[in-house]
Amino acid sequence: MGPALVRASSERLPAYLDALERGWSPDNLRGQAAAAEQRDLIARDPALFVARQEDRDALGGPVTLADGSLAERLPGVVRWIWDGDFCGTLGFR
């Protein structure tokens, strides 16, 4: 079976966290700052982190841009690329 797009889940969260801890970042502009934010949120509230991967109503609050400014969040969903283990993410807005 090849890679598939899957919803974030608590069952798959340890593999996602492992990728963050090994240096992967979900944000190619903010890099390790974004990865650290996600690790912190996972540590505080893993269920909230998973829930925020599906934000069709843009309820997640503003987004921090590369220059540090804030922008209004767009509705979107994040799917994890999965091939039996975590491979990456795709964000749909």
C-alpha positions as CSV (number, residue, x, y, z in Angstrom):
1,M,0.0,0.0,0.0
2,G,1.3,3.5,-0.9
3,P,1.0,6.7,1.1
4,A,-2.5,7.9,2.0
5,L,-4.0,11.1,3.3
6,V,-5.5,10.5,6.7
7,R,-7.2,12.6,9.4
8,A,-5.1,13.4,12.5
9,S,-5.9,11.1,15.4
10,S,-4.7,10.5,18.9
11,E,-3.6,7.0,17.8
12,R,-1.2,8.5,15.2
13,L,-0.1,11.4,17.3
14,P,3.0,9.7,18.8
15,A,4.4,9.3,15.2
16,Y,3.7,13.0,14.5
17,L,5.4,14.1,17.7
18,D,8.4,11.9,16.9
19,A,8.8,13.6,13.6
20,L,8.7,17.1,15.3
21,E,11.3,15.9,17.9
22,R,13.6,14.7,15.1
23,G,13.6,18.1,13.4
24,W,10.7,18.0,11.0
25,S,8.6,21.2,10.9
26,P,5.1,21.6,9.5
27,D,6.0,25.2,8.4
28,N,8.8,25.7,5.8
29,L,9.0,29.5,6.7
30,R,8.9,29.4,10.5
31,G,10.8,26.1,10.8
32,Q,11.7,25.0,14.3
33,A,9.7,27.9,16.0
34,A,6.5,26.4,14.5
35,A,7.6,22.8,15.5
36,A,8.2,24.0,19.1
37,E,4.8,25.6,19.2
38,Q,3.2,22.4,18.1
39,R,5.2,20.3,20.6
40,D,4.1,22.7,23.4
41,L,0.5,22.4,22.4
42,I,0.7,18.6,22.2
43,A,2.2,18.5,25.7
44,R,-0.5,20.8,27.1
45,D,-3.5,19.3,25.4
46,P,-3.1,16.5,22.8
47,A,-6.8,16.3,22.1
48,L,-7.0,20.0,21.3
49,F,-4.0,19.7,19.0
50,V,-5.7,16.9,17.1
51,A,-9.0,18.8,16.9
52,R,-7.3,21.9,15.5
53,Q,-6.2,19.9,12.5
54,E,-9.8,20.3,11.2
55,D,-10.8,23.9,11.3
56,R,-13.5,24.4,8.6
57,D,-14.9,27.5,10.4
58,A,-11.6,29.2,11.0
59,L,-12.1,29.2,14.8
60,G,-8.4,28.7,15.6
61,G,-7.5,32.4,16.0
62,P,-5.0,34.4,14.0
63,V,-1.9,32.9,12.3
64,T,1.6,34.2,13.0
65,L,3.4,35.0,9.7
66,A,7.1,34.7,9.0
67,D,7.7,38.3,9.8
68,G,5.9,37.9,13.2
69,S,2.7,39.8,12.2
70,L,-0.7,38.2,12.6
71,A,-3.2,37.4,9.9
72,E,-6.8,36.2,10.0
73,R,-7.0,32.4,9.8
74,L,-8.6,30.9,6.8
75,P,-10.9,27.9,7.1
76,G,-9.0,24.7,6.4
77,V,-8.1,21.1,7.2
78,V,-4.7,19.4,7.6
79,R,-4.3,15.8,6.4
80,W,-1.4,13.7,7.4
81,I,0.5,11.7,4.8
82,W,0.7,8.2,6.1
83,D,2.4,5.1,4.7
84,G,2.2,3.0,7.9
85,D,4.1,5.8,9.7
86,F,4.0,9.6,9.6
87,C,5.4,11.1,6.4
88,G,4.3,14.8,6.4
89,T,1.3,17.0,6.1
90,L,-0.9,18.7,3.5
91,G,-2.9,21.8,4.4
92,F,-6.0,22.6,2.5
93,R,-7.4,26.1,2.7
